Amino acid sequence: MINFDEEIKKYTPMKDVDEVAQVILREGTNDITDLVRQMAAELKTEERSEEAQ
């Protein structure tokens, strides 16, 4: 069963939108489009290296 008092102790307020944007910029977090592009580029590189062998 959920212990409500314990869960309240773990609670931290959600960051404001401005704070989230700053964290993303500071940490260089990629959006999903960047991640998919990076994965596609890595797959192409792997395929080329396998063909060369």
Sequence and secondary structure as in RCSB ss.txt:
>XXXX:A:sequence
MINFDEEIKKYTPMKDVDEVAQVILREGTNDITDLVRQMAAELKTEERSEEAQ
>XXXX:A:secstr
   HHHHHHH      HHHHHHHHHHHT   HHHHHHHHHHHHHHHHHHHHH 
